[in-house]
Amino acid sequence: MTARRWSLPLLLSALLAAIFCCVPDRAAAAGPQDDGAAKVLAERYSPVVRLQQDASNCEDGEQFQPTDVEAVLGDQQVALRGPWRPPDLIKPEPEGSDLRRGLPGHFLDFPGDPLRPGCDYAEWSARINASQPATVYAHVAADPGFPGQLSLEYWFFYVFNDYNNTHEGDWESIRLVFEAATPAAALTTEPIAVGFSQHGGGERARWGDDKLEIVDGTHPVVYPAAGSHANKFGRRLYLGRGSEGLGCDDTTRPGADLRPRVAYVPMARADYLQQYPWLAFEGRWGERQRSFFDGPTGPNMKPSWTAPVQDAEETWRDDSTTVPGGTVLGPSGTDAFCTAVATGSNLVRETLDRPWLLVLLLAAVAGLIWYAASRTRWSDAEPLPARRPRAWGQAVVSALRLFRLRPGLFTGFAAAFVVLGLVTAVLARVQVARRDAPADLGAPTETATGFWASVVALAVAFVTMATYLALLAIVAATLDRLDRGDQVTSAVLMRQLVSGWKPLTRAALQYFVVCAVLLAFVTTIPFAIYYAVSRAFAVPVAVAERCSGAAALKRSRTLTKGRWWRTAVPLAIIVGLGLAVGPVLGITLLLGTDLSPTLINVLSSMLFALAMPVAAVAVVYLYFDRVAASPPGEVHPVMLGPRPLDSSAGQ
């Protein structure tokens, strides 16, 4: 037998293999002593969970809790399905041992339809959790790339993610990092960092940071957001536009403290698979769906399971974006963003398995926009005379041209809204300061803060509407006097409005009170819409035709009689555009820039301040269009005495 000859490369390879074979795998080498210390560590730092308050309606609040996986596996309504299409049933009521083989491409199917969940998942969760305590799974792991550091990760399993991207199954975690090589060493120190999972990323805090609440010296407090279960550090409305998710996470209504049972997961793979064989599962913990409606993979498939510190370095960020508190002038850009993302997600979810419906809806919207734009006229839109027929497009162009001809008029109107916006911003800061005041400084209770927020919101709404009505009155008086060749100065206009404040107030109060009462009941909302349109010209009538409040409301109804739809559509377009430009700018900036939400809200409020004067002038032009279209013999309301200040004509 000839001797075996070794080349230099083979010798080097053998030497390296021998070296690496001798380097112990920290998890594989973990013994009973490590697990004992790790279990004590897991109990010492177990989290306090503040879920959002439950509600009797499954559409509101938080309907799910951290669930014991053993309550899911073996349930008669759960099935294991294969990777084929359509997915074949592998086994009903699968147990943990059925998942030991890994089974990539397979998935667990829960009872319900994730695209149209209704109350199915909430009711199922309540049933399986009725006899099981809330549970969190604790796992201690070292990171080969960061020797001398240790991770303690707590995993929460929820049976459903009731967020914008609804899906079955939801794994979330919080992670503590220690400057220690062993669990026993970690018991002698404190964590150096804490990270909370949030959608595709996470947020870090140092142990002892102000934003990290700690109970009894060692238990971090976590606020899972309603529906999404993204783990947050406090009570806020959080705005996501990247790794933070897309949409808004709400943690503003936490319930009582929940201390889940800690289920310790041994460090060594062989040990934890013996106790929890389902941790070998490589499939999805929820029904397979397209896009981001797919069920998630389990903890063992996440990078943090084997490289927790490296994952923290790559995915954790220092803070989260919050939606500014308080009330803003006009529609809030951030609130519009939250609503738009939720609405868009619902639309995608409802049409994911019916693409023809999505195409039909988009075509209908495009058709309506095209029809509205093509059925109007934009040219021949001179601002004077005011009393002449105008399409809604001409009314908008006439308003813009009037401000170009009389920039002082526009500046004054816009300045009024800008000042109102600044006052609103100050009130919002006061409101937020009251909410955030520390307890030892006598912070108000949640009820008191909510009351203050309601008072501020009502005050801002009232002042905004009063400013808008004053704007309508001033514009109507200005155009009326320009049409008649009368003098137009700020002093003259102010005297005219002051002298006619009673009919203006009567018309405005009756208009808004009746609308508010009718809007309070679902069955009377159609009547509210009819009333709002048919009396929309009451303020311009009271000013331009010098009549009482009751007569102005009656005259407005007469002007729209037989022309209700021809009035409602232009009003909806003009007022809708005035209200929408600010939120559209806000959504665009939120998606396309890194500007702070507070600055974006200020910018959208300022654009609202610029747009509303244009909308108000266009509405007054629509009034004069209806006047010009009135039959020649139509009876006008009785004037309240002679038109004031006419002696100034021609001066």
TIGUTOR-611121 format. One line per field, with one value per residue (C-alpha): residue number from 1; x, y, z. Coordinates in nm, 4 decimals. Example, Ala and Ser with C-alpha at 12.3 -4.5 7.8 and 13.67 -1.06 7.14 Angstrom:
BEGIN
nr [1;2]
X [1.2300;1.3670]
Y [-0.4500;-0.1060]
Z [0.7800;0.7140]
***
This chain:
BEGIN
nr [1;2;3;4;5;6;7;8;9;10;11;12;13;14;15;16;17;18;19;20;21;22;23;24;25;26;27;28;29;30;31;32;33;34;35;36;37;38;39;40;41;42;43;44;45;46;47;48;49;50;51;52;53;54;55;56;57;58;59;60;61;62;63;64;65;66;67;68;69;70;71;72;73;74;75;76;77;78;79;80;81;82;83;84;85;86;87;88;89;90;91;92;93;94;95;96;97;98;99;100;101;102;103;104;105;106;107;108;109;110;111;112;113;114;115;116;117;118;119;120;121;122;123;124;125;126;127;128;129;130;131;132;133;134;135;136;137;138;139;140;141;142;143;144;145;146;147;148;149;150;151;152;153;154;155;156;157;158;159;160;161;162;163;164;165;166;167;168;169;170;171;172;173;174;175;176;177;178;179;180;181;182;183;184;185;186;187;188;189;190;191;192;193;194;195;196;197;198;199;200;201;202;203;204;205;206;207;208;209;210;211;212;213;214;215;216;217;218;219;220;221;222;223;224;225;226;227;228;229;230;231;232;233;234;235;236;237;238;239;240;241;242;243;244;245;246;247;248;249;250;251;252;253;254;255;256;257;258;259;260;261;262;263;264;265;266;267;268;269;270;271;272;273;274;275;276;277;278;279;280;281;282;283;284;285;286;287;288;289;290;291;292;293;294;295;296;297;298;299;300;301;302;303;304;305;306;307;308;309;310;311;312;313;314;315;316;317;318;319;320;321;322;323;324;325;326;327;328;329;330;331;332;333;334;335;336;337;338;339;340;341;342;343;344;345;346;347;348;349;350;351;352;353;354;355;356;357;358;359;360;361;362;363;364;365;366;367;368;369;370;371;372;373;374;375;376;377;378;379;380;381;382;383;384;385;386;387;388;389;390;391;392;393;394;395;396;397;398;399;400;401;402;403;404;405;406;407;408;409;410;411;412;413;414;415;416;417;418;419;420;421;422;423;424;425;426;427;428;429;430;431;432;433;434;435;436;437;438;439;440;441;442;443;444;445;446;447;448;449;450;451;452;453;454;455;456;457;458;459;460;461;462;463;464;465;466;467;468;469;470;471;472;473;474;475;476;477;478;479;480;481;482;483;484;485;486;487;488;489;490;491;492;493;494;495;496;497;498;499;500;501;502;503;504;505;506;507;508;509;510;511;512;513;514;515;516;517;518;519;520;521;522;523;524;525;526;527;528;529;530;531;532;533;534;535;536;537;538;539;540;541;542;543;544;545;546;547;548;549;550;551;552;553;554;555;556;557;558;559;560;561;562;563;564;565;566;567;568;569;570;571;572;573;574;575;576;577;578;579;580;581;582;583;584;585;586;587;588;589;590;591;592;593;594;595;596;597;598;599;600;601;602;603;604;605;606;607;608;609;610;611;612;613;614;615;616;617;618;619;620;621;622;623;624;625;626;627;628;629;630;631;632;633;634;635;636;637;638;639;640;641;642;643;644;645;646;647;648;649;650;651]
X [0.0000;0.1512;0.1803;-0.0698;0.0910;-0.0319;-0.0036;0.0378;-0.3207;-0.4607;-0.2490;-0.3695;-0.7327;-0.6998;-0.5347;-0.8102;-1.0807;-0.9196;-0.8997;-1.2625;-1.3861;-1.2293;-1.3975;-1.7075;-2.0515;-2.1785;-2.5419;-2.4576;-2.2192;-2.4644;-2.5213;-2.7631;-2.5686;-2.6008;-2.9697;-3.0300;-2.8735;-3.0451;-3.3827;-3.3258;-3.2203;-3.5376;-3.7590;-3.5705;-3.6225;-3.9624;-4.1596;-4.4695;-4.7138;-4.9668;-5.2032;-5.4497;-5.7896;-6.0316;-6.3679;-6.7010;-6.6850;-6.4204;-6.3396;-6.2030;-5.9345;-5.7096;-5.8683;-5.5579;-5.3042;-4.9659;-5.0732;-4.9309;-4.8351;-4.9517;-5.3049;-5.2866;-5.1224;-5.3633;-5.6676;-5.9411;-5.9697;-5.5992;-5.4573;-5.1104;-5.1020;-4.8391;-4.6467;-4.8443;-5.1125;-5.3824;-5.2325;-5.3132;-5.4087;-5.1161;-5.2700;-5.5575;-5.4933;-5.1109;-4.9032;-4.5604;-4.3986;-4.5452;-4.3393;-4.0047;-3.9091;-3.8803;-4.1258;-4.0170;-4.2947;-4.5667;-4.7979;-5.0413;-5.3953;-5.6081;-5.9895;-6.0950;-6.0193;-5.7333;-5.8556;-6.2015;-6.1435;-6.4627;-6.4777;-6.3668;-6.0091;-6.1040;-6.3609;-6.1202;-5.8430;-6.0771;-6.1747;-5.8248;-5.6903;-5.9755;-5.7985;-5.4386;-5.2366;-5.0720;-4.7291;-4.3944;-4.1035;-3.7586;-3.4418;-3.0814;-2.8267;-2.4679;-2.3527;-2.0393;-1.9565;-1.9689;-1.7934;-1.8461;-2.2055;-2.5267;-2.8851;-3.2037;-3.5007;-3.8685;-4.1010;-4.4750;-4.7136;-5.0486;-5.2871;-5.3739;-5.2275;-5.5221;-5.3312;-5.3258;-5.1700;-5.4002;-5.2513;-5.2730;-5.0074;-4.7860;-4.4467;-4.3066;-4.0146;-3.8177;-3.4443;-3.2004;-2.8256;-2.5742;-2.2000;-2.1443;-2.0175;-2.2425;-2.5895;-2.4273;-2.2153;-2.5239;-2.6907;-2.4196;-2.4774;-2.7492;-2.8442;-2.6522;-2.9301;-3.2952;-3.4651;-3.8351;-3.9434;-4.1529;-4.2657;-3.9516;-3.7132;-3.6760;-3.6086;-3.3320;-3.2947;-3.0167;-3.1004;-3.2027;-3.3182;-3.6143;-3.8275;-3.7850;-4.0261;-3.9052;-4.1195;-3.9689;-3.6182;-3.5803;-3.9012;-3.9228;-4.2667;-4.3796;-4.6763;-4.7962;-4.9772;-5.3431;-5.3812;-5.0240;-4.8604;-4.5515;-4.3755;-4.3472;-4.1868;-4.4769;-4.8305;-4.8315;-4.9648;-4.6634;-4.6162;-4.4431;-4.2980;-4.0137;-3.8745;-4.1287;-4.4023;-4.6401;-4.9244;-4.9939;-4.9528;-5.1736;-5.0701;-5.2688;-5.5204;-5.3264;-5.5072;-5.3967;-5.0491;-5.0178;-4.7354;-4.7183;-4.5988;-4.2344;-4.1760;-3.8008;-3.6424;-3.3153;-3.0004;-2.8884;-3.0771;-3.1107;-3.2563;-3.5081;-3.6242;-3.6890;-3.9068;-4.0472;-4.0226;-4.2229;-3.9130;-3.7756;-4.0664;-3.9431;-4.2865;-4.5287;-4.7378;-5.0477;-5.2287;-5.0230;-5.1289;-4.9851;-4.7757;-4.7632;-5.0810;-4.8715;-4.8302;-4.4915;-4.2092;-4.1229;-3.8492;-3.6026;-3.6066;-3.5165;-3.1561;-3.1822;-3.2174;-2.8541;-2.6925;-2.8855;-2.6237;-2.5380;-2.9084;-2.9457;-2.6577;-2.8172;-3.1876;-3.2306;-3.2782;-3.2613;-3.6176;-3.9595;-4.1625;-4.4684;-4.7744;-4.7769;-5.0377;-5.3001;-5.5244;-5.4082;-5.5735;-5.7597;-5.7192;-5.3971;-5.1437;-5.0431;-5.4033;-5.4746;-5.1701;-5.2930;-5.6411;-5.5148;-5.2832;-5.5555;-5.8116;-5.5692;-5.4731;-5.8384;-5.8971;-5.6025;-5.7098;-6.0665;-5.9558;-5.6471;-5.8389;-6.0673;-5.8353;-6.1172;-6.2915;-5.9821;-5.9551;-6.3256;-6.2979;-5.9899;-6.1586;-6.4690;-6.2622;-6.0674;-6.3949;-6.5506;-6.2452;-6.2434;-6.6171;-6.6008;-6.3074;-6.4546;-6.8021;-6.6785;-6.5148;-6.1908;-6.1586;-6.3512;-6.3224;-6.2944;-6.3546;-6.5937;-6.8795;-6.9597;-7.3226;-7.2835;-7.3164;-7.0051;-6.9149;-6.7323;-6.4005;-6.4566;-6.5458;-6.2076;-6.0147;-6.2093;-6.1169;-5.7474;-5.7612;-5.9410;-5.6589;-5.4036;-5.5786;-5.6253;-5.3329;-5.4093;-5.7462;-5.5888;-5.3119;-5.5628;-5.7743;-5.4739;-5.3221;-5.6381;-5.6035;-5.2275;-5.2769;-5.5442;-5.3002;-5.0336;-5.2811;-5.3840;-5.0213;-4.9706;-5.2830;-5.1568;-4.8233;-5.0039;-5.2201;-4.9161;-4.7322;-5.0244;-5.0315;-4.6569;-4.6205;-4.4584;-4.6742;-4.4774;-4.5620;-4.9309;-5.0010;-5.3731;-5.5478;-5.6258;-5.9855;-5.8789;-5.6355;-5.9061;-6.1427;-5.8808;-5.8145;-6.1869;-6.2161;-5.9217;-6.0580;-6.4026;-6.2537;-6.0374;-6.3308;-6.5546;-6.2972;-6.2129;-6.5789;-6.6316;-6.3304;-6.4582;-6.8049;-6.6517;-6.4484;-6.7630;-6.9320;-6.6357;-6.5992;-6.9717;-6.9661;-6.6533;-6.7863;-7.1290;-6.9812;-6.7424;-7.0373;-7.2268;-6.9294;-6.9271;-6.6176;-6.4269;-6.1999;-6.1333;-6.3127;-6.6195;-6.6409;-6.5993;-6.8789;-7.1093;-7.0454;-7.0827;-7.4119;-7.5431;-7.4095;-7.7529;-7.8845;-7.5423;-7.5280;-7.8864;-7.8289;-7.4966;-7.6193;-7.9334;-7.7335;-7.4758;-7.7142;-7.9538;-7.6670;-7.5155;-7.8467;-7.9186;-7.5655;-7.6031;-7.8222;-7.7366;-8.0908;-8.0953;-7.7526;-7.9084;-8.1311;-7.8234;-7.6512;-7.9599;-7.9968;-7.6266;-7.6321;-7.9684;-7.8762;-7.5093;-7.5565;-7.7317;-7.4330;-7.3665;-7.7414;-7.7602;-7.4734;-7.5401;-7.9203;-7.9446;-8.2118;-8.2834;-8.1290;-8.4514;-8.5058;-8.1471;-8.1922;-8.5172;-8.3606;-8.0699;-8.3166;-8.4971;-8.1725;-8.0926;-8.4463;-8.4468;-8.0696;-7.9667;-7.7344;-7.5854;-7.5083;-7.3984;-7.1355;-6.9494;-6.9660;-6.8267;-6.5441;-6.4475;-6.4709;-6.3175;-6.0176;-5.9744;-5.9772;-5.7639;-5.4619;-5.3082;-5.3433;-5.2213;-4.9096;-4.8667;-4.8949;-4.6509;-4.3952;-4.4337;-4.3705;-4.1038;-3.9015;-3.7546;-3.9107;-4.0526;-4.4298;-4.4658;-4.3147;-4.5235;-4.8413;-4.7448;-4.6830;-5.0122;-5.1935;-5.0361;-5.1419;-5.4911;-5.4752;-5.3904;-5.6461;-5.9537;-5.9751;-5.9711;-6.2419;-6.4526;-6.4338;-6.5230;-6.8296;-6.9420;-6.8988;-7.1260;-7.3838;-7.3692;-7.3960;-7.7229;-7.8432;-7.7653;-7.9476;-8.2607;-8.5798;-8.6334;-8.9579;-8.8243;-8.9124;-8.6162;-8.6267;-8.7290;-8.4330;-8.3598;-8.3657;-8.1510;-7.8144;-7.5573;-7.2701;-7.4061;-7.3307;-6.9664;-7.0148;-6.7894;-6.5806]
Y [0.0000;0.3311;0.6208;0.9078;1.2254;1.5626;1.8834;2.2205;2.3370;2.0135;2.0479;2.4083;2.3085;2.0260;2.2551;2.5211;2.2578;2.1244;2.4734;2.5644;2.2275;2.2976;2.6394;2.5736;2.6827;2.8889;2.7821;2.4204;2.4060;2.5620;2.3310;2.3066;2.5688;2.8229;2.7453;2.7831;3.1281;3.2229;3.1255;3.3460;3.6269;3.5833;3.6045;3.9049;4.1179;3.9862;4.2657;4.4439;4.4664;4.7479;4.6393;4.8894;4.8830;4.6181;4.7177;4.5410;4.6012;4.3797;4.6604;4.8818;4.8584;4.5553;4.2138;3.9955;3.9062;3.7287;3.3702;3.0359;2.8530;2.5290;2.6740;2.7138;2.3848;2.0963;2.3207;2.1678;2.4805;2.4913;2.3085;2.2484;2.3013;2.2331;2.4584;2.3635;2.5700;2.5189;2.4242;2.0685;1.9766;1.8004;1.7501;1.8927;1.9895;1.9785;1.9324;2.0758;1.7446;1.7701;2.0833;1.9362;1.8480;2.2158;2.1994;2.5089;2.6464;2.5016;2.7168;2.7012;2.7928;2.9577;2.9868;3.2925;3.5006;3.7480;3.9708;3.9989;3.9149;4.0453;3.9155;3.5595;3.5874;3.7934;3.5349;3.2460;3.4196;3.4802;3.1119;2.9625;3.2158;3.1731;2.8890;2.9901;3.2731;3.5343;3.3948;3.5294;3.3112;3.4047;3.3043;3.3833;3.3767;3.4774;3.6339;3.4824;3.8189;3.9972;3.7832;3.9076;4.0233;3.8355;3.8819;3.8125;3.8200;3.7908;3.6722;3.7449;3.5515;3.6998;3.4954;3.7899;4.1185;4.3580;4.6468;4.7925;4.4693;4.2223;3.8737;3.5598;3.5182;3.7917;3.7456;4.0489;4.0771;4.2939;4.2359;4.3213;4.3231;4.2629;4.3259;3.9721;3.6460;3.4149;3.4319;3.4129;3.7183;3.8993;3.8532;4.0699;4.3685;4.5657;4.5665;4.8134;4.8418;4.7528;4.7164;4.6899;4.5294;4.7551;4.6182;4.5761;4.7361;4.8272;5.1120;5.1126;5.2709;5.2693;5.1187;5.4192;5.6388;5.8601;5.7038;5.3533;5.2839;5.0288;4.8676;4.7340;4.8170;4.5489;4.5007;4.7090;4.8366;4.7762;4.9360;4.7159;4.9284;4.8519;4.5833;4.5870;4.4950;4.6951;4.7465;5.1097;5.2901;5.5163;5.6436;5.8185;5.8100;5.6958;5.7678;5.5133;5.5824;5.3314;5.0620;5.1926;5.0544;5.2528;5.4084;5.5092;5.3004;5.3956;5.3348;5.6199;5.4079;5.1482;4.9154;4.7592;4.6108;4.2577;4.0347;3.7368;3.3984;3.3505;3.0318;2.9815;2.8500;2.6604;2.7963;2.4788;2.3847;2.0198;2.1159;2.3713;2.1450;1.8718;2.1076;2.3181;2.1135;2.3782;2.6022;2.3933;2.5017;2.6933;2.7671;3.0481;3.0992;3.2009;3.1620;3.2170;3.5307;3.7633;4.0638;4.1844;3.9962;3.6790;3.5011;3.5565;3.3132;3.2147;3.3371;3.0684;3.2136;3.5673;3.6943;3.7870;3.4193;3.3386;3.6823;3.9090;4.1798;4.2033;4.2325;4.5084;4.7007;4.6766;4.7305;4.9355;5.3104;5.5672;5.7000;5.6845;5.9527;6.0641;6.2458;6.5954;6.6364;6.9063;7.0662;7.2351;7.4838;7.2950;6.9256;6.7914;6.6573;6.3763;6.2812;6.2763;6.0515;5.8048;5.7989;5.7723;5.4800;5.2948;5.3582;5.2590;4.9427;4.8497;4.9060;4.6844;4.4193;4.4120;4.3862;4.1650;3.8582;4.0666;4.2785;4.3532;4.5471;4.7609;4.8377;4.9247;5.1595;5.3373;5.3741;5.5182;5.7754;5.8726;5.8995;6.1277;6.3553;6.3707;6.4387;6.7161;6.8822;6.8500;6.9761;7.3123;7.6134;7.7815;8.0662;8.3949;8.4229;8.7954;8.8758;9.1636;9.2075;8.9665;8.9133;8.6986;8.3288;8.1235;7.7574;7.6299;7.6358;7.9999;8.0755;7.9390;8.1255;8.4465;8.4152;8.3816;8.6763;8.8921;8.8356;8.9107;9.2390;9.3236;9.1625;9.3623;9.1917;8.8464;8.9387;9.0477;8.7354;8.5013;8.6899;8.6278;8.2529;8.2587;8.4361;8.1835;7.9066;8.0483;8.0774;7.7178;7.6065;7.7761;7.6073;7.2740;7.3192;7.4013;7.0931;6.8692;7.0256;6.9427;6.5866;6.5359;6.7087;6.4785;6.3447;6.5192;6.8567;6.7930;6.6649;6.6466;6.3139;6.1421;6.2607;6.6187;6.6090;6.4693;6.7428;7.0108;6.8612;6.8666;7.2286;7.3309;7.1387;7.2950;7.6416;7.6055;7.4687;7.7557;8.0249;7.8677;7.8624;8.2153;8.3331;8.1556;8.3101;8.6538;8.5900;8.5037;8.8191;9.0450;8.8948;8.9288;9.2915;9.3651;9.2190;9.3732;9.7192;9.6768;9.5771;9.8897;10.1192;10.1983;10.2780;9.9737;10.0304;9.8315;10.0901;10.0924;9.7140;9.6888;9.9394;9.7535;9.4202;9.5659;9.7269;9.3957;9.1628;9.0527;8.8979;8.7489;8.5883;8.4612;8.3032;8.1470;8.0087;7.8549;7.7076;7.5324;7.4287;7.2624;7.0913;6.9673;6.8265;6.6485;6.5060;6.3594;6.0756;5.8409;5.8418;6.2219;6.2673;6.2932;6.5754;6.7465;6.7360;6.8722;7.1514;7.2423;7.2863;7.4611;7.7182;7.7538;8.1088;8.2505;8.4637;8.6229;8.6863;8.8580;9.0903;9.1582;9.1765;9.3369;9.1099;8.9379;8.6067;8.4128;8.5814;8.5081;8.1367;8.1351;8.3261;8.0797;7.7941;7.9743;8.0287;7.6552;7.5298;7.3148;7.3575;7.1591;6.9161;7.1927;7.3724;7.0744;6.9426;7.2750;7.3466;7.0015;7.0449;7.3971;7.3428;6.9953;7.1366;7.4051;7.1456;6.8904;7.0915;7.1027;6.7301;6.6387;6.8471;6.6844;6.3298;6.4127;6.5560;6.2670;6.0120;6.2020;6.3868;6.3490;6.6693;6.6512;6.5902;6.9112;7.1208;6.9345;7.0092;7.3773;7.3861;7.2124;7.4547;7.7508;7.6141;7.5733;7.9385;8.0376;7.8080;7.8945;8.2599;8.1385;7.8835;8.1469;8.3870;8.1048;8.0194;8.3824;8.3794;8.0732;8.2739;8.5556;8.2950;8.1739;8.5336;8.5954;8.2743;8.3675;8.4302;8.8009;8.8129;8.6387;8.8217;8.9222;8.9507;9.2755;9.5054;9.6158;9.9839;10.1759;10.0360;10.1946;10.4097;10.4546;10.8263;10.7289;10.6104;10.7829;10.9425]
Z [0.0000;-0.1053;0.1381;0.0923;-0.0369;0.1070;-0.0883;0.0836;0.0092;0.1514;0.4633;0.5167;0.4653;0.7146;0.9671;0.9359;0.9640;1.2793;1.4284;1.3551;1.4693;1.8048;1.8444;2.0545;1.9326;2.2271;2.1779;2.1072;2.4029;2.6468;2.9379;3.2310;3.4258;3.1423;3.0993;3.4723;3.4776;3.1502;3.2920;3.5963;3.3629;3.1563;3.4645;3.6016;3.2886;3.1764;3.0083;3.1294;2.8378;2.8027;2.5290;2.3920;2.5548;2.4366;2.2931;2.2642;1.8883;1.7267;1.4821;1.7598;2.0267;2.0702;2.0259;2.0563;2.3245;2.3337;2.2813;2.3921;2.0718;2.2286;2.2320;1.8539;1.7626;1.7956;1.7671;1.5544;1.3390;1.2411;0.9396;0.7972;0.4209;0.1563;-0.0821;-0.3932;-0.5656;-0.4708;-0.1346;-0.0342;0.3183;0.4857;0.8265;1.0289;1.3896;1.3517;1.6639;1.7355;1.6462;1.2957;1.2348;1.3447;0.9858;0.8870;0.5948;0.3984;0.1792;0.4031;0.6135;0.9018;0.8078;1.0775;1.0776;0.8784;0.5712;0.6302;0.3482;0.5043;0.8710;1.0266;1.3850;1.3081;1.4330;1.7388;1.8446;1.7825;1.9770;2.2686;2.2709;2.2648;2.5141;2.7603;2.9395;2.8642;3.0192;2.8005;2.7119;2.5990;2.4815;2.6149;2.4312;2.5248;2.2436;2.1801;1.8543;1.6902;1.5393;1.8763;2.1376;2.4885;2.4246;2.4941;2.3769;2.5698;2.3319;2.4232;2.1473;2.1387;1.9141;1.8137;1.6010;1.3748;1.2555;1.2291;1.0715;0.7212;0.5904;0.7624;0.7872;0.9956;1.2621;1.3991;1.5687;1.7533;1.9945;2.2321;2.2826;2.5608;2.4914;2.7718;2.7865;2.9133;2.7709;2.9759;3.1328;3.4756;3.3951;3.2620;3.6005;3.7556;3.5257;3.3481;2.9791;2.7626;2.5046;2.4538;2.1157;2.0295;1.7009;1.4784;1.1440;0.9309;1.1789;1.5414;1.7819;2.0422;2.3816;2.6341;2.9706;3.1766;2.8856;2.9666;2.6941;2.8408;3.1240;3.3785;3.6484;3.9706;3.8546;3.5866;3.3863;3.0641;2.9682;2.6095;2.4336;2.1449;1.8866;1.8274;1.5631;1.4330;1.7686;1.6729;2.0062;2.1129;2.4048;2.4969;2.4478;2.1124;1.7605;1.5583;1.1906;0.9684;0.6259;0.5881;0.8167;1.0688;0.8423;0.6250;0.8196;1.1765;1.4928;1.7862;2.1486;2.3027;2.4990;2.6984;2.9307;3.2579;3.2969;3.1631;3.2839;3.0453;3.1592;3.0596;2.8600;2.8633;2.5403;2.6091;2.4462;2.2667;1.9516;2.0457;2.3836;2.2596;1.9749;2.2278;2.4312;2.1440;1.8208;1.6348;1.6487;1.3598;1.1355;0.8294;0.6869;0.7597;1.0699;0.8796;0.5511;0.2374;0.0544;-0.2031;-0.1197;0.2409;0.3398;0.3745;0.7060;0.8808;0.9408;1.2969;1.5342;1.4236;1.0697;1.1805;1.1709;1.5390;1.6362;1.5557;1.5090;1.7483;1.8007;1.4319;1.3510;1.6096;1.4550;1.1110;1.1821;1.5004;1.4812;1.7605;1.7538;1.5890;1.4178;1.6097;1.4829;1.6334;1.9023;1.9155;1.6578;1.3392;1.1089;0.8401;0.7681;0.9182;0.6701;0.9059;0.9831;0.6100;0.5626;0.8259;0.6735;0.3165;0.3942;0.5867;0.3122;0.0382;0.2249;0.2692;-0.1016;-0.1967;0.0536;-0.0739;-0.4366;-0.4014;-0.5148;-0.7393;-0.9562;-1.1964;-0.9185;-0.8560;-1.2280;-1.2359;-0.9363;-1.0734;-1.4119;-1.2448;-1.0513;-1.3626;-1.5550;-1.2937;-1.2916;-1.6705;-1.6829;-1.4225;-1.5984;-1.9468;-1.8528;-1.7347;-1.9009;-1.8010;-2.0517;-2.0630;-1.6866;-1.6197;-1.2536;-1.3293;-1.3587;-1.0790;-1.1817;-1.4905;-1.5717;-1.4889;-1.4970;-1.1876;-1.3739;-1.4657;-1.1032;-0.9885;-1.2589;-1.1856;-0.8182;-0.9022;-1.1426;-0.8865;-0.6395;-0.9080;-0.9868;-0.6193;-0.4320;-0.1187;-0.0965;-0.1172;0.1270;0.3875;0.3515;0.3600;0.6535;0.8564;0.8064;0.8644;1.1978;1.2822;1.1925;1.4221;1.7088;1.6455;1.6530;1.9907;2.1284;1.9953;2.1739;2.4986;2.4523;2.3938;2.6881;2.9151;2.7870;2.8310;3.1673;3.4253;3.7030;3.9760;3.8186;3.8481;3.4979;3.4205;3.4172;3.0892;3.1199;3.1830;2.8919;2.6655;2.7799;2.7085;2.3650;2.2886;2.4010;2.1817;1.8820;1.9196;1.9620;1.6525;1.4497;1.5626;1.4887;1.1519;1.0465;1.1747;0.9747;0.6641;0.7024;0.7530;0.4398;0.2433;0.3689;0.2851;-0.0632;-0.1322;-0.0161;-0.2217;-0.5471;-0.4946;-0.4480;-0.7420;-0.9592;-0.8525;-0.8863;-0.5147;-0.3138;-0.1816;0.1156;0.4287;0.6441;0.4194;0.4113;0.7885;0.8525;0.6176;0.7896;1.1384;1.0467;0.9118;1.1783;1.3026;0.9788;0.9100;1.2559;1.2320;0.8911;0.9906;1.3241;1.1782;0.8899;1.1084;1.3872;1.1444;0.9613;1.2899;1.4140;1.0860;1.0712;1.4204;1.2879;1.0044;0.8679;0.8341;0.6710;0.3202;0.4497;0.5963;0.2568;0.0837;0.3374;0.3264;-0.0514;-0.0806;0.1885;0.0931;-0.0418;0.2661;0.3769;0.0333;-0.0002;0.3394;0.2402;-0.1281;-0.1079;0.2385;0.3841;0.7119;0.8094;0.7537;0.4166;0.3154;0.3859;0.1907;-0.0973;-0.1141;-0.1388;-0.4197;-0.6115;-0.5999;-0.6620;-0.9738;-0.9922;-0.6834;-0.8592;-1.0738;-0.7482;-0.5386;-0.7797;-0.8287;-0.4548;-0.3743;-0.6255;-0.5153;-0.1403;-0.1770;-0.3634;-0.0986;0.1773;-0.0096;-0.1240;0.2238;0.2975;-0.0532;0.0054;0.3476;0.2109;-0.0701;0.1711;0.4143;0.1418;-0.0484;0.2148;0.5622;0.6938;1.0435;1.0692;1.2724;0.9919;0.7335;0.9285;0.9442;0.5686;0.4907;0.7236;0.5469;0.2085;0.3489;0.4557;0.0981;-0.0649;0.1421;0.0288;-0.3319;-0.2530;-0.0741;-0.3692;-0.6096;-0.3958;-0.4070;-0.7850;-0.7957;-0.6010;-0.8537;-1.1326;-0.9779;-0.9472;-1.3146;-1.4095;-1.2089;-1.4085;-1.4812;-1.2832;-0.9736;-0.6498;-0.4344;-0.0549;0.1050;0.1707;0.5270;0.4510;0.2013;0.0933;0.3267;0.2143;-0.1382;-0.1048;-0.1366;-0.4924;-0.7332;-0.4629]
***
